[in-house]
Amino acid sequence: MSRVVVRQAASLLLAYPGPDWPRRLDLVRRALAPLSGPETRSLLLFCDHAAFEDPLDLAGRYVATFDRSGRRTLHLTYYTDGDTRRRGASLAGIKALYRSCGWRPDDAELPDFLPLMLEFAARCPDQGERLLREHRAALDLLATALRKHRSPYADVVDAVRATLPAATARERRAAAETAAGPPSESVGIDPYPLVPQPSRQGARR
């Protein structure tokens, strides 16, 4: 149960900090209050930092952190597939997984948007666990890039990573391959846009 709460909390914290941000922080803190462990501490550390930020400043920082750099995008298939035909298939596969479990998130956001993936993992723990593990290498690269950027959002991504079991040999090999960077082929992946758009959709509860 704690993994479910941590993943849902991370989903809320990684979504764009709109007008409901103070209420979201309060909800996350109350949900985490009965829990303990490194994941919880990482999320509460972020909440403490964010509570002192002006919401407009935080929104600007969010855009600068995630929407203006492919190295720190929240769209996880970009790390493994880049702007290639393969990414289109990956996105379609994730969307099909959501639908097979009876969940249809808003099409305004790509299905590989991390807050959506985390909400799915909270709703459907078994399938969500597998989905996150399939994208562990992307999570690792995102966390590393956020730490280099000195972003407090690194604490949130680290909390997500801490909910996953130890990496297998296959997952470690995938991480090493992904670290070389995404493929550079530039082709369309209709119906999905090539470049992640600025995210304004919060994960829905």
C-alpha positions as CSV (number, residue, x, y, z in Angstrom):
1,M,0.0,0.0,0.0
2,S,2.8,2.4,0.8
3,R,4.1,2.1,-2.8
4,V,0.7,3.0,-4.1
5,V,0.5,6.1,-2.0
6,V,4.1,7.2,-2.8
7,R,3.4,6.8,-6.6
8,Q,0.1,8.7,-6.4
9,A,1.8,11.4,-4.4
10,A,4.7,11.7,-6.9
11,S,2.1,11.9,-9.7
12,L,0.5,14.9,-8.1
13,L,3.9,16.6,-7.3
14,L,5.3,16.1,-10.9
15,A,2.2,17.6,-12.6
16,Y,2.2,21.2,-13.5
17,P,1.8,23.4,-10.4
18,G,-1.4,25.2,-11.3
19,P,-3.9,27.1,-9.1
20,D,-4.6,24.0,-7.0
21,W,-1.0,23.6,-6.0
22,P,-1.4,24.5,-2.3
23,R,-4.3,22.0,-1.9
24,R,-2.2,19.4,-3.7
25,L,0.7,19.8,-1.3
26,D,-1.6,19.5,1.7
27,L,-3.2,16.4,0.3
28,V,0.2,14.8,-0.3
29,R,1.4,15.6,3.2
30,R,-1.7,14.2,4.8
31,A,-1.5,11.0,2.7
32,L,2.2,10.5,3.6
33,A,1.8,11.3,7.3
34,P,1.2,7.6,8.4
35,L,4.1,6.3,6.3
36,S,7.9,6.2,6.8
37,G,10.9,5.2,4.8
38,P,13.3,6.9,2.3
39,E,10.6,7.4,-0.3
40,T,8.4,9.3,2.1
41,R,11.2,11.4,3.4
42,S,12.2,12.4,-0.2
43,L,8.6,13.5,-1.0
44,L,8.2,15.4,2.2
45,L,11.6,17.1,1.6
46,F,10.3,18.3,-1.7
47,C,7.0,19.5,-0.1
48,D,8.9,21.5,2.4
49,H,10.9,23.2,-0.3
50,A,7.9,23.9,-2.5
51,A,5.8,25.3,0.3
52,F,8.1,28.3,0.5
53,E,8.0,29.0,-3.3
54,D,5.7,31.5,-4.9
55,P,3.3,29.4,-7.1
56,L,4.1,31.6,-10.1
57,D,7.8,31.2,-9.6
58,L,7.4,27.5,-9.2
59,A,5.4,27.2,-12.4
60,G,8.1,29.1,-14.3
61,R,10.7,26.8,-12.8
62,Y,8.7,23.8,-13.8
63,V,8.5,24.8,-17.4
64,A,12.3,25.7,-17.5
65,T,13.1,22.3,-15.9
66,F,10.9,19.9,-17.9
67,D,9.5,21.6,-21.0
68,R,12.6,23.2,-22.4
69,S,15.1,20.3,-22.3
70,G,14.9,16.9,-23.8
71,R,17.5,15.8,-21.3
72,R,14.9,16.4,-18.5
73,T,11.6,15.6,-20.2
74,L,8.9,13.8,-18.2
75,H,8.0,11.9,-21.4
76,L,9.9,8.7,-20.8
77,T,9.8,7.0,-24.2
78,Y,11.9,9.9,-25.5
79,Y,14.9,8.7,-23.6
80,T,14.8,5.3,-25.4
81,D,13.2,6.1,-28.7
82,G,13.9,9.7,-29.5
83,D,11.9,11.1,-32.4
84,T,11.6,7.9,-34.3
85,R,8.9,5.6,-35.6
86,R,9.7,3.3,-32.7
87,R,8.5,5.9,-30.3
88,G,5.1,6.0,-32.0
89,A,4.7,2.2,-31.4
90,S,5.8,2.6,-27.8
91,L,3.3,5.4,-27.1
92,A,0.5,3.3,-28.7
93,G,1.5,0.3,-26.6
94,I,1.2,2.3,-23.4
95,K,-2.1,3.7,-24.4
96,A,-3.4,0.2,-25.2
97,L,-2.2,-1.0,-21.8
98,Y,-4.2,1.8,-20.1
99,R,-7.3,0.9,-22.0
100,S,-7.0,-2.8,-21.4
101,C,-7.1,-2.0,-17.7
102,G,-10.2,0.2,-18.1
103,W,-8.5,3.5,-17.7
104,R,-8.8,6.3,-20.3
105,P,-6.8,9.4,-19.3
106,D,-7.2,12.7,-21.1
107,D,-5.8,12.6,-24.6
108,A,-4.4,16.1,-24.0
109,E,-1.2,14.5,-22.7
110,L,1.0,11.8,-24.2
111,P,0.6,8.4,-22.5
112,D,4.3,8.3,-21.5
113,F,4.0,11.4,-19.4
114,L,5.4,10.3,-16.0
115,P,2.6,11.7,-13.8
116,L,0.1,9.7,-15.9
117,M,2.2,6.6,-15.7
118,L,2.4,7.0,-11.9
119,E,-1.3,7.5,-11.5
120,F,-1.8,4.3,-13.5
121,A,0.7,2.5,-11.3
122,A,-1.4,3.7,-8.3
123,R,-4.6,2.5,-9.8
124,C,-3.3,-0.8,-11.3
125,P,-0.3,-1.8,-9.1
126,D,0.7,-5.0,-10.9
127,Q,0.5,-3.6,-14.4
128,G,1.9,-0.3,-13.3
129,E,4.9,-1.9,-11.6
130,R,5.8,-3.6,-14.9
131,L,5.4,-0.4,-16.8
132,L,7.7,1.5,-14.5
133,R,10.2,-1.2,-14.6
134,E,10.2,-1.2,-18.4
135,H,11.1,2.5,-18.2
136,R,13.6,2.3,-15.3
137,A,16.5,3.4,-17.5
138,A,14.6,6.5,-18.4
139,L,13.8,7.2,-14.7
140,D,17.5,6.8,-13.9
141,L,18.5,9.3,-16.6
142,L,15.9,11.8,-15.6
143,A,17.0,11.6,-11.9
144,T,20.6,12.1,-12.9
145,A,19.8,15.1,-15.1
146,L,17.7,16.7,-12.4
147,R,20.5,16.3,-9.9
148,K,22.9,17.9,-12.3
149,H,20.4,20.7,-12.7
150,R,20.2,21.0,-8.9
151,S,16.4,20.7,-9.1
152,P,14.4,19.7,-6.0
153,Y,12.3,17.6,-8.4
154,A,15.1,15.0,-8.2
155,D,13.8,14.1,-4.7
156,V,10.4,13.2,-6.2
157,V,11.9,11.0,-9.0
158,D,14.2,9.4,-6.5
159,A,11.2,8.5,-4.4
160,V,9.6,6.8,-7.4
161,R,12.8,4.9,-8.1
162,A,12.9,3.7,-4.5
163,T,9.6,2.0,-4.9
164,L,11.0,-0.4,-7.5
165,P,12.9,-3.6,-6.7
166,A,16.6,-3.9,-7.4
167,A,17.4,-3.8,-11.1
168,T,17.9,-7.1,-12.9
169,A,21.0,-7.7,-15.2
170,R,18.8,-7.1,-18.2
171,E,17.6,-3.8,-16.8
172,R,21.1,-2.7,-16.0
173,R,22.1,-3.5,-19.6
174,A,19.2,-1.5,-20.9
175,A,20.2,1.5,-18.7
176,A,23.7,1.4,-20.1
177,E,22.4,1.4,-23.7
178,T,20.0,4.2,-22.9
179,A,22.7,6.3,-21.3
180,A,24.2,6.8,-24.8
181,G,21.3,9.0,-25.7
182,P,18.1,8.6,-27.8
183,P,18.1,7.7,-31.5
184,S,18.4,10.7,-33.8
185,E,16.2,9.6,-36.7
186,S,13.7,12.4,-37.4
187,V,10.4,11.1,-38.7
188,G,6.7,11.6,-37.9
189,I,5.0,9.5,-35.2
190,D,1.5,10.6,-36.0
191,P,-0.9,10.9,-34.2
192,Y,1.5,11.9,-31.5
193,P,3.6,15.1,-31.6
194,L,7.3,14.8,-32.0
195,V,8.2,17.4,-29.4
196,P,6.7,17.2,-25.9
197,Q,4.4,20.2,-25.3
198,P,4.4,22.2,-22.1
199,S,2.4,20.2,-19.6
200,R,-0.6,21.9,-18.0
201,Q,-2.6,18.8,-17.1
202,G,-2.5,17.7,-13.5
203,A,-2.9,13.9,-12.8
204,R,-6.5,13.3,-11.9
205,R,-7.4,11.4,-8.8
